[in-house]
Amino acid sequence: MTGRERFLTALEGGKPDRLPCQVHNWMKYYLDEYLGGCDQYAAYERFGMDPVIYAGPRFVHAEADRANWQVRREDLGKLQGSESEPGGPTRAWREEIITPDGRLTQAGASNRFTGWRTEHLIKSPADFALWEKWFPLPVEADWSPVTAAKQRIGETGIVRSGFYGFGQGSPWQDFCTMYDTEPAIMAAFDEPDWLEHVMEVLLEKKLRVIELAGRFELDLVETGGGAGSSTVISPDIHERFCLPYDRRQIEALHAAGTRVVYHLCGGVMPMLDLVAQNGADAFETMTPPAMGGDCDLAEARRRVGDRLAFIGGFDQNGGFEKGDPGTARRMVRELFAACPQGGYICAPSDHFFSGDPRNVQAFADAAKECRY
């Protein structure tokens, strides 16, 4: 089998010739600090892994729409830390967004590992009404970055990405990044009608962009997000404020010609049946208990494996960051044994920023040795 055939067979719930594997995107920090600054293509090549390249389209906006959404960004400089620290200094920023009817603000910070919000964009229903009216949607999707990636890897792998969100992959998870998770949960109890309006607005905007994008070039689109996990919300909240909107979004993505993976990082077992109802082709990240999740991959396969493929499950903390080649190999073999009928892509349960490259090599080699 080619790498592409291997991945697509697993995503369709089938049994490829051997266990496919990937990483959940290569973090720039890891590429710079451990792999000499190479790119994701070279990283996959170094370890002899079939590539799963993360690339998305470019979006084109009308100038008139941009004029009604003017972003003024201020670099607030260094907050703490130094260049000698692993993550480097923490730098802060603030944005003011000017619309014809008022202003919105947000702020955040970042270091060499990642970025985060310190002030959320939406703070009230009035803020959301302003956002709803004036946020500029694209008028065109340029697929050339995706087609270039597909041409570069040929039949050796696949290209995946998220597709047009406002923070994460699906409406509930988007809103948690815009409004903050705890206030969003409180709104589910205190202002459920308003929250349903919010979900509908976010979904409709996503559907408009999916429609204008035409036929999708991506092999796999990531939806969902960690804020939908059972370690964040209850199954009841997920069923009311995630499932109906997830289902319609995924239907639109399928109609556009792509496959869909639903992403929850954290608790997943109470959500298995709900995710199996949303129409996704696959479910990730299958985070194990050692990383703060609750996934029992064999049990997940038994319960919903006839409806979903799985991606993830590998404990990158124990296998890459703190482990050794023997540990990484053992973990891969255990995951392979949990899905003896296929329908599984072995992958770290999330991003990783450190770890001996020999452990990553053992991970890749072990996957090659796991033959169906």
Secondary structure, DSSP 4 states (H G I P E B T S, - for coil): --HHHHHHHHHTT---SB--B--S---HHHHHHHSTT--HHHHHHHTTPPPEEE---EEE--HHHHHTSEEEEEEEEEEE--TTSTT--EEEEEEEEEETTEEEEEEEEE-SS-EEEEE-S--SHHHHHHHHHHPPPPSEEE-HHHHHHHHHHGGG-EEEEE-S-SSSSSHHHHHHHHH-HHHHHHHHHH-HHHHHHHHHHHHHHHHHHHHHT-S---SEEEEE-GGGSTTTS-HHHHHHHTHHHHHHHHHHHHHTT-EEEEE--S--GGGHHHHHHTT-SEEE----GGGT----HHHHHHHHTTT-EEEEEE-HIIIIIS--HHHHHHHHHHHHHH-TT--EEEEESS------HHHHHHHHHHHHH-B-
